[in-house]
């Protein structure tokens, strides 16, 4: 059984140390950002989205816990309630399962828990962004009922 626990300040620091460079690499790989500035842009975006860290209003930074194995940490998830839309939605900024625990259903269970959380918070939908190169995540999201709402395409010339 999986549960989501509030992140501590220390866990947030460790999460950001991993996710900021990874997010920068994803943008470089997608052709969105120049490699020379990617890390700086990623830091800036994270600072804008989480100005008060784990205390940023309407943002929920959670550690994914595996209670079947002594409450071990297996990953993290970050989502926010976006109220400034026609219909409030929960937006997933990040879901990550640590390498040794991938493919064991932890991400699936964590995402399923968000459905109840979305309803509790008054959201009528859950949305996320996935890079085109992340085909495993796209397949997972598709199995869970997510569908594309926008597609951005590019061609090198």
Backbone torsions as a table, in degrees:
resi	resn	phi	psi	omega
1	UNK	NA	138.0	-179.5
2	UNK	-108.7	143.9	171.7
3	UNK	-137.2	161.1	178.8
4	UNK	-109.4	126.0	-180.0
5	UNK	-115.6	143.7	177.4
6	UNK	-56.6	136.4	176.6
7	UNK	-69.9	148.2	170.8
8	UNK	-88.3	168.2	175.8
9	UNK	-59.7	-38.7	179.7
10	UNK	-65.7	-41.4	178.4
11	UNK	-65.7	-37.8	177.0
12	UNK	-62.4	-43.2	179.8
13	UNK	-60.2	-44.5	178.9
14	UNK	-66.6	-40.2	178.4
15	UNK	-60.9	-48.7	-178.7
16	UNK	-64.0	-35.5	178.5
17	UNK	-62.0	-31.4	177.7
18	UNK	-88.0	-45.3	-169.1
19	UNK	-76.9	-33.5	-179.1
20	UNK	-61.0	-50.2	177.2
21	UNK	-65.5	-36.2	-179.8
22	UNK	-65.5	-42.7	178.7
23	UNK	-63.4	-39.9	177.2
24	UNK	-62.0	-45.8	179.1
25	UNK	-60.9	-42.1	179.2
26	UNK	-59.7	-41.6	179.5
27	UNK	-68.3	-37.4	176.9
28	UNK	-64.9	-47.1	-179.7
29	UNK	-60.5	-35.7	179.9
30	UNK	-78.6	-8.8	-179.6
31	UNK	83.6	14.0	-178.4
32	UNK	-84.0	-36.7	-174.6
33	UNK	-125.6	148.6	173.1
34	UNK	-75.7	137.6	-175.9
35	UNK	-58.0	-33.4	-177.8
36	UNK	-64.3	-28.3	-174.8
37	UNK	-113.9	-1.9	-171.9
38	UNK	-60.6	-45.5	-177.8
39	UNK	-63.2	-42.0	177.9
40	UNK	-63.1	-43.2	179.1
41	UNK	-65.1	-39.5	178.7
42	UNK	-65.0	-44.7	177.5
43	UNK	-58.8	-46.3	-178.1
44	UNK	-61.1	-44.4	-179.5
45	UNK	-63.8	-42.3	178.1
46	UNK	-64.0	-40.5	178.6
47	UNK	-64.0	-38.7	178.6
48	UNK	-67.9	-38.7	-178.1
49	UNK	-78.0	-29.7	-177.0
50	UNK	-126.4	60.4	-175.6
51	UNK	-63.2	-24.1	179.8
52	UNK	-115.6	24.7	178.2
53	UNK	57.4	-133.6	-177.8
54	UNK	-68.3	-10.2	179.7
55	UNK	-99.2	10.3	178.4
56	UNK	-67.4	124.7	-177.8
57	UNK	-55.9	142.1	175.9
58	UNK	64.1	12.8	174.4
59	UNK	-114.1	138.4	-174.8
60	UNK	-127.7	110.7	179.8
61	UNK	-106.0	116.6	-172.7
62	UNK	-126.2	146.4	172.5
63	UNK	-97.1	133.5	177.9
64	UNK	-86.1	123.3	-175.7
65	UNK	-114.6	134.6	175.9
66	UNK	-98.5	98.7	-178.4
67	UNK	-73.9	-18.3	178.9
68	UNK	-72.1	-15.1	-178.7
69	UNK	-129.0	54.5	172.7
70	UNK	74.8	17.5	178.3
71	UNK	75.4	30.7	-179.7
72	UNK	-73.0	149.5	176.8
73	UNK	-79.5	130.9	180.0
74	UNK	-122.4	-7.8	-179.9
75	UNK	171.2	-164.0	179.4
76	UNK	-149.6	160.7	177.9
77	UNK	-144.3	141.5	178.6
78	UNK	-130.5	124.5	178.0
79	UNK	-140.0	160.1	-178.0
80	UNK	-136.9	147.3	173.3
81	UNK	-88.5	118.2	179.2
82	UNK	-102.9	107.2	-175.5
83	UNK	-95.0	-8.8	-173.2
84	UNK	-89.2	24.1	-178.8
85	UNK	-112.3	169.9	177.2
86	UNK	-57.0	-39.1	175.3
87	UNK	-129.6	128.9	-179.9
88	UNK	-56.8	141.3	178.6
89	UNK	-137.7	155.8	171.1
90	UNK	-93.1	126.1	179.0
91	UNK	-111.5	124.9	179.1
92	UNK	-89.3	115.5	176.2
93	UNK	-85.3	-30.2	-177.0
94	UNK	-158.3	137.3	164.6
95	UNK	-139.0	126.6	-178.1
96	UNK	-143.5	133.5	174.7
97	UNK	-111.5	133.1	-179.0
98	UNK	-61.1	146.0	-173.7
99	UNK	-45.1	-48.7	-176.6
100	UNK	-65.7	-15.4	-175.0
101	UNK	-108.7	1.6	-179.0
102	UNK	-69.1	149.1	177.4
103	UNK	78.5	11.8	-178.2
104	UNK	-112.6	7.9	175.7
105	UNK	92.2	0.8	-178.1
106	UNK	-66.4	-41.9	177.9
107	UNK	-64.0	-42.3	178.5
108	UNK	-59.9	-47.5	-179.6
109	UNK	-63.8	-41.4	179.7
110	UNK	-62.6	-43.2	179.5
111	UNK	-66.0	-36.3	177.6
112	UNK	-66.2	-35.0	177.1
113	UNK	-62.0	-29.1	-178.7
114	UNK	-68.0	-23.3	178.6
115	UNK	-61.7	-46.5	176.5
116	UNK	-66.4	-38.5	178.4
117	UNK	-63.3	-41.9	178.2
118	UNK	-60.3	-46.1	179.5
119	UNK	-63.4	-42.3	179.6
120	UNK	-60.2	-36.2	-178.4
121	UNK	-86.2	-2.6	179.0
122	UNK	87.6	11.8	178.3
123	UNK	-82.3	147.1	179.7
124	UNK	-104.2	-4.5	178.6
125	UNK	-156.2	165.6	174.1
126	UNK	-124.1	132.4	-179.2
127	UNK	-129.7	163.2	176.8
128	UNK	-161.7	167.5	173.8
129	UNK	-114.2	140.4	174.8
130	UNK	-135.6	134.1	177.8
131	UNK	-68.5	144.9	-177.3
132	UNK	-60.0	-27.3	-179.1
133	UNK	-76.4	-13.2	-176.7
134	UNK	-93.0	71.7	-174.9
135	UNK	-69.2	-30.4	177.7
136	UNK	-63.9	-44.4	178.6
137	UNK	-64.9	-41.5	178.7
138	UNK	-58.6	-42.3	179.4
139	UNK	-64.2	-43.0	177.8
140	UNK	-60.7	-48.3	-178.5
141	UNK	-62.4	-39.8	177.3
142	UNK	-60.9	-43.6	178.1
143	UNK	-62.3	-28.2	-178.5
144	UNK	-89.9	3.7	175.1
145	UNK	97.6	3.0	175.6
146	UNK	-73.8	146.8	179.2
147	UNK	-134.8	150.3	178.0
148	UNK	-63.3	138.7	175.5
149	UNK	-114.2	-22.8	176.7
150	UNK	-147.2	147.7	176.1
151	UNK	-133.4	122.4	176.4
152	UNK	-101.0	127.0	-178.0
153	UNK	-121.1	154.2	-177.1
154	UNK	-144.3	153.7	175.6
155	UNK	-140.0	128.7	175.5
156	UNK	-76.5	140.5	177.4
157	UNK	-127.9	NA	NA
